[in-house]
Amino acid sequence: MSRFHENGRSTGLGRQAAGHATIDEGTVEWCYDVIGAVSRTFALTVEALEEPMAREVCVGYLVCRVADTVEDDPRVPPAEKAALLRTYDRVLAPGADTDIDEFGTQVEPWLPADPGPDWEVVAKAPRVLTALDGLGPAARARIVPPVREMVSGMATFVDRYADEPGLRIQTAAELEEYCQYVAGTVGTLVTSLVAAGADDRTTARLRETARSFGLLLQLVNVAKDAGGDYTEEDNVYLPAAWLEAADVTPAELGDPAAADRVAPVVERATAHAETYLDDAQAWLEAMPEDRGNRLAAWATPYLLAVGTIRELTRRPADAVREGDVKVERAEVVAVLSAFETGATAADLGDLRAKVREQPLQEY
């Protein structure tokens, strides 16, 4: 059942809306259901949005997720992975001469027997792109360019480390480059949607800071998932230069016994992520709430990133010892409740300070 039906509201997405093409109700239902299975963070975001922004963000995220799943899967050899990504990029290109069926044929040998939600999205890429077309040409024009930048960048990095077991980021500058491709582009995509009806000054401010919002979230992920990225995907995003400075080997990212030795590198990544908080907050403060956009949708992942930074600062070794560092569910509920009870952009600084100090209980 779709999230809107659960809340007692109709999606209305199966009908013709101003400036949008028709999307059949079954496809809409599936998009809302599957996003909850593949990303808790984006499910919370979409839940907080109204139409038409909810559908645009949901579908835009799923278009990205097809590429992300292919890039992350260590079963797919680098050459095949890069080829899949480039085929998908050609499918998305304006006036594409490559059909989605070609991507489907190329990806079929890599579909798991029991695909799970991530690979279900890949297997049903034709349905995802049908939903994208159903948003109408204006929304598609806002979504596709940043997704193509993402896909092309992913292929570049796969090629770059084709002779390694997985990605092996070397320097802080290369980490920034990678994060721009996989997350800065998401900030650009979201900005293109939320700024659709904004004035020139607001649009300029959003565009100036959109990259920082995406990089903040991705760099927090790099820090908190340091152990899991290595053990589950054989990828090392913590720069080799940082590991070498701490006399740590990549293999030690997967060794709980080495957690205390890796901790200073996790702390360094966390501190780097924190440098993006100010610009990410400025992005939120400039954001218009129209076309179904809601500050809560984007302020929630921002404040949860602040909470994760707090936890990483307190217990960096857990990124290796436990493979991940998370805030408690109670804090997620408290952050959501803050906006349900009237918090606005003017309250972001106060909320950020509270969350950075201790888990939010109420506001």
N, C-alpha and C positions, 0 to 999 in steps of 0.2 A: 504493500500500500504506500502511496506517495506521501511525502512529508506534509503536503498541504491538505490532503484528505484526512490524515491523522489529526490535523488541527481543526478539522471541521470546515475547511475552506476549499473551494474549487480552484484548480490551477488556472483554468481558462486558457491554457496554452494550446488546446486543440482547435481553438477558434481563430479567425482572422483578427489581428490587432493592428492598430494604426502603425504603419511603417514596418510590419512584420508579415512574413509569409505564414502559411498554416503548418503546424506540427501536429501529427496525430497524437491522440491522448495516450496510446500505448507507449510510444517513444518517450513522451514526457514522463510518464510513470517510471519507466525504466531508468531514465537519466537521474531522476531524484532518488530512486532506490539505490542505484549502484554507487553514487557518490558517497553515500553514507557508509558503504562497505570498503571503499578504497582510501578514504581520507577523513579522519575524525575532524581535523581542523577545517577543511573546506566544507564539510557537512554542516558544522556550526555556523560558518560564514553564510552559506546559502540559506540556512534556516532563518537567519536574522534579516535577510533581504526580502523585499516585496517585488512584485512584477512591474516592469519587465526585467529588472536587473537580476532577479534570482535566476531566471532561465538563461540569461546571457552568461552569467558567471559560471553556472553549473555546466553548461555545454562547453564553454571555453576551457574550463578546467579539464573536462574529459578529453577534449581534442589534444591537450597537452599530455594527458596521462597515457595515451597510446604510446607516444615516443618515450616517455619516462620509464614505462615498464620494460620496453625493449632495451633501453640503455642500461638499466639496472641489473638485468638478468645475467648471471655469470655462465649460464648454460650455453648462451649464444656466442660463438667465436667472434672475435673482433671484426674480421672481414665481412662476415654475414651481417653482423650487427650494424656496421656502418652502411652497408648496402641497403638494409631495411629502412634505416633512418632517411637515407637520401631518396629512396622510392617514396616514402611517406611525404617528404618535402615536395617532391614533384607532384604528388596528388593534390597537395594544398595550393600549388601555384595558380595564379589567375590564368584562365584559359588553359588549364592543365591538359597535357597530351598523355598523361598517365592516369589510368583508371584505378579506383580503389580496389577493384578485383585483382589487379596485378599485385598490389601490396598484400592482399589476402592470400593469394597463391604463394607468394614469397615467404610469408610468415607462418603458413600452415605447418611446416615441419617442426616448428619450435613451440607450437601450442601444447601445453601439458595435457595429459589425459584427463586430469582433474584440474581445470584451469584456475579456479579461485577467482575472486572479483577482479584483481588486476588484469589477469590475462583474459578474462571475460570481456573487458573493455577493448582489448586488442582484437580479440576474435570478432567482436561486433563493431569494429571500426566503421563499416558502412553505415550502421545505424547512428553512430556518433556524428558522422559527416552529413547524414540526412537531417539530423537535428540542427546542425550548424547552418545548413542551407535554409532550414525552416525559420531561422531567426530573421532572415531577410538580408538584402545586400549591404545595408549600412552597418549592421552588427558584424557581419562576416568581414567587412573591410577593416573593422577595428580589431578583430580577433586574429585574423590570419597572419599579418606581418610579424608580430612578436612571436607567434608560435613557430613560424618558419625560421626566425633567427635562433630560437631555442633548438630546433631540430638540427639545423645546420651546425650550430656550435657543439651539440652532443656528438655528431658524426666526426667533427674535427678532433675532439678529445679522444674518441675511440680509436681513430687512426693514429693519433700521436702516441698512444700507449699500447698499440697492437701487439708489441713483442713482450709486454709485461703481463703478469697474471690478471691485473685489473688496472684501474686508473691509479697513478702514483704522482700526485701533485707535488711539484718541486719547490716552489717559492710562494711567498705571500702574494706576489703579483699574479702568478698563475692561478692561485686560489680565487682571487678577485675575478679574473677572466672567466673561470669556470662558473662561479656563482652568478655572474652577470648572464651567462647563457641560460642556466637552468632556473634562475629565480628573479634576476633583475628584469628579464623579459616578462615574467608574470606581473610584476609591478607595472610595467609598461602597458600590458594588456588590460589590467584592471583600470588603470588611469584612462585609457582610451574609451572605456565604457562609462566610467563615472563622470568624465568631463564632457560627455556628448552634448549636454545642454548648458554647459557652464560658459561664463563670459571669458574673454581673452586673458584677463589678469589671473583669474582662478585657474584656468587651464595651464598657464605658464608656470604657476607655483606648483601645481600638481606634477607637471612633467619634470620640474627641477628636482623633485624629491622622491619620485616614484621608484627609482632604482634603489634608493636606500631602504625602502620598506621591504622589497624583495630580498636584498642582500642581508638585512638583519635576520629575517626568518631563516634563510639558508645557512648563514654562519652559525646561528644557534644550533641548527641541526647538525652541522659538521662537528661541533663541540660535543653535543650530548650523545650523538650516535657513533662516536669514534670507534668503540669496540665492536658494535653491531655491524657497521659498514664493512669492517675488515672480515669478521667471521662469517657474515651472511652473503656478502657480495664480492669479497676480496678487493675492495677499493680502499685506498688510503687518501683521504682528503686533507688531513693535517700535513702541511708542507714538509717535505724531506729536510729542508734547511732547519726547521724548528725541531724535528726529531733528532737530527744530528747534533744540534746545539745542546740538547738534553741527554745525549748519549743513549738514545732509545732507538730500537730497530722497529720496522713495521710489524714484524711478527709479535712483538710485545703488546701491540694493541689488542691482540686476542688472548692475552695471558693474564688472568686475574691476579696472579702472583706478582705481576709487574705493574699493577695499577698505580701504586704510589709513585713509581718512577715516571709513569706517563702523565701523571696529574699536572705537572707544570706546563706541559704542552697543551693540555685541555684548558688550563687557566689562560694561557696565551691566546688561544682561539676564542675563548669567551670574552676576554678583554677587547679583542678585535671586533667581535660582534657588537659590543656595547657602544662602540664609536658611532654606530649608525642610528642609535636611539633618537637623537635630537632631530635629525632630518626625517626620520620615519614619523615622529610625532608631528612635525610641521606638515607632512603630507596629510595626516589625519585631520589636523586642524583646518586645512584648506578645503577639505572635501565637502562638496554640496550634497544635500540629502534630497534628491529628486529622482524621478524615473525609478522609484522603488529602492534607491540606495539608502542605506542606514549606517550611521557611524558605528553602531554596535557590531556590525558584521566585520569590520576591519580593526576596530579598537580591541576586540576580544583576542585575536591572535597576537596583536602587538603586546598587550598586557600579559598574556601567557608566555610570550618570549621573554619579557622582563622577569617574570617569575622563574622561568627556567634558567636565566642568567644568574639569578639569586641562588638557586639550588646548585648550579655548576660551580659558583664561587665557593659555596660551603662544602661541597663534596665532589670535587672534580674526579677523584679516583673512581667514582661509581660509573662514569662513562665507559670505563674498561671493566670494572668488577661486575657490573650488572648489564653492560652493553647498551645502556640508555639511561637518561635522567629525565624524570617527568615531574610536573607539579601534580598535587593530589586532585582528585575529582572534585572535592569540596571547594577548592579554590576556583576551578573552572566554573562551577555553579555560582560562586560569589561574584566573579567577574561579570558573568552574564546578567546576574541580578542587579548589578550596579546600574546598567543601562536601562533595564526594565523599570527601575525606580526613579529614573530621571536624570542620570549623569549625562553631561553634554561634552562637547569639545573643550569647553573652558575648564572642565574637571580633569582632563587627561594628565596634566602635570602632577596634580595631587594624587591621583590614582597610581600613576607610575612610581612616585616616591613611596607610597604605602606598600605597593607590591614588591618593590626592590628591597625593602627593609624586612618584611615578613609576609607570610601567606595571608592573602586577603580573606577575611571572614565575613565582613559586611561593609557596606558603604552608605 
